[in-house]
């Protein structure tokens, strides 16, 4: 897993209400995240990575696993880098 991915896993782990072992394979709906803690995690990810998520990306139902979210965030990051090059 990339450092970027590890950072996202860490942020989701810290956002959970319970002490959970969060991995790429963790299903978001099975973690102790409610909609507010999910949005809080996204805000932290935006702050720490410089990414900006679209409105439809703010719904936890749009992501099955943490790995799916990481993949989407990495694609968004790569798109920004391509535009800047």
C-alpha positions in Angstrom: 0.0 0.0 0.0 1.2 3.5 -0.8 2.0 6.1 1.9 -1.1 8.0 0.6 -3.2 4.9 1.2 -1.7 4.3 4.7 -2.6 7.9 5.6 -6.2 7.4 4.5 -6.5 4.1 6.5 -5.1 5.9 9.6 -7.6 8.7 9.3 -10.5 6.4 8.9 -9.3 4.4 11.9 -9.1 7.5 14.0 -12.6 8.5 12.9 -14.1 5.2 14.1 -16.1 5.4 17.3 -14.5 2.1 18.4 -10.9 0.9 18.3 -10.9 -1.1 15.1 -8.3 -2.6 12.9 -9.0 -0.7 9.7 -7.5 -2.1 6.5 -8.0 -1.6 2.7 -10.5 -4.4 2.8 -12.6 -3.0 5.6 -16.2 -2.3 4.5 -17.1 1.2 5.4 -20.6 0.3 6.4 -19.3 -2.3 8.9 -16.9 0.2 10.6 -18.1 2.3 13.6 -18.5 5.3 11.3 -21.7 7.3 11.2 -22.3 9.9 8.5 -20.9 12.7 10.6 -17.7 10.9 11.4 -17.3 9.9 7.7 -17.6 13.5 6.7 -15.2 14.5 9.4 -12.7 11.9 8.0 -13.1 13.3 4.5 -12.5 16.9 5.7 -9.2 15.7 7.4 -8.2 13.9 4.2 -8.9 17.0 2.2 -6.9 19.1 4.6 -4.0 16.7 4.7 -3.9 15.9 1.0 -5.2 19.0 -0.7 -7.9 17.0 -2.5 -11.4 18.3 -2.8 -14.3 15.9 -3.0 -17.4 16.4 -5.0 -20.9 16.4 -3.4 -21.7 12.8 -4.6 -18.4 11.6 -3.1 -19.4 12.7 0.4 -22.0 9.9 0.7 -20.5 6.8 2.4 -22.9 4.6 0.4 -20.9 5.4 -2.7 -17.8 3.5 -1.4 -17.9 -0.1 -0.4 -14.4 -0.5 1.1 -11.6 1.7 2.4 -9.6 0.4 -0.6 -12.3 1.6 -3.0 -12.1 5.0 -1.4 -8.2 5.0 -1.6 -8.4 4.1 -5.3 -10.8 7.0 -6.0 -8.7 9.4 -4.0 -5.5 8.3 -5.7 -7.2 8.7 -9.1 -8.3 12.2 -8.1 -4.8 13.0 -6.9 -3.2 11.7 -10.2 -5.7 13.7 -12.2 -4.7 16.9 -10.4 -1.0 16.1 -10.9 -1.6 15.6 -14.7 -3.4 19.0 -15.0 -0.5 20.7 -13.2 2.2 19.1 -15.4 
